[in-house]
Amino acid sequence: MVTIDSETARRFILGKQGLWPGRRWRGSEGTQQAMRAMEYLQLDPLQIIARSQDISLYGRVLDYTPDTWEETAYGQRQFFDWGGWLATRPMDELPHWRVIMHRERDGHPDCDPRIRRMGQEHAAAIAEMRAILRERGVISNRDFEMAARTRTQSYRGRKDSSLALYYLWRTGEVMTHHRENFERVYALTETVAPAHLIHESSDDAADRFLFLKEIGFAGLSRLQRTQDAFHRGVPFSRKKQICQALLADEAIIEVKVAGWRAVHYALAGDAGLLSDLSAGRVPPAWTPQETTTTDEAVFLAPLDPVSARGRAKVVFGFDYVWEVYKPEHKRRFGYYTLPVLWGDRLVARFDSKLDRATDTFVILGFWLEDEALGHDEAFAEALARGWARFLRFLGASRLDAAAVSEPLLRQRASCL
């Protein structure tokens, strides 16, 4: 078993996800590399200042511009999107995911039972959508008027055609051809994926892959059966057996973090990274191309895996909840609050909006974890640099930081 301190764990989790010690990728090729390093790029349609997936990539890829990931996924066909927990996956993983797709179709106990029921209840609409896809090539939910369809009460759509398309997508018969205003445009799988990838791996290979994927995604994982992990298809009914086999094969290692009660798992291939970090070295592959997160603060997406769903509390001691779905009177901070990464710590958060009429990025509220940072010159400079890059990413021409109460931080921001 490997034993590390909490600083090493924090830097390892950030570095595995491409967020520390600074951006190490650039351009279209860098976007592809970042998406692979992340394991999953979770997708969300909500666009307040920018969509969560674009903010995630802004923090990892130099000069990233919104929607570049779509060209990588749908233009170059390097990735596909799928799942109840919606995220991109590398296209070369498709044979493993097709096993999970078919488990959902067949009602496997480790998968969402609603998918099988959907197929049974809407069989006629599914057959109709199949035939239309063969005839037209690509279709979207918007191609079918509500007045001509059977109304449904499903969590996945209000008409039978939308549920039929969703079912075909979840079970692997169709894939996302491209997106229009984030809405999926569907096509038959054989017209999207390379022919040599349209097959299924064995059940054992798929199960092993899913556990390794889950560990790689987290960096350090307890392999808990959370709702998200369940919707990623992880077969927790076989957890003990598969983990024992992976340990015996030296594919994974056990890691004890000082101050953390539970033992975690890491990929065996990451042992060298942990060794470097424990010795105070930055792994050579993690060398930033420009500034570090100490030189320039980075703002994390609401769904960033290092901080979302309670992980910020465990890893950083930073209590972060995305409050967008909370009633206004129950919010502590704001509708679209983003954590601020400085160095290897989460030190602040801010709520904001993009006023497109005036081309202004407006800070609605700013909160420090430690009030002393409001007088810290180094942090003030790093925060200003971070906001300057964020403005370029958003395409805004000015920053309104009047809501920042700390005079030093507000003054640096006003110089942008």
Secondary structure by P-SEA (a helix, b strand, c coil): cccccaaaaaaaaaaaaccccccccccaaaaaaaaaaacccccccccccccaaaaaaaacccccccaaaaaaacccccccccccccccccccaaaaaaaaaaaaaaccccccaaaaaaaaacaaaaaaaaaaaaacccccccccccccbbbbbccccccaaaaaaaaaaaacccccccccccccccccccccccccccccccaaaaaaaaaaaaaaaaccccccccaaaaaacccccaaaaaaaaaaaaccbbbbbcccccbbbbccccaaaaaaaaaaccccccccccccccccbbbbbcccccccccccccccccccccccccccccccccccbbbbbbccccccccbbbbbccccccccccccccccccccccaaaaaaaaaaaaaaaaaaccccccccccccaaaaaaaaac
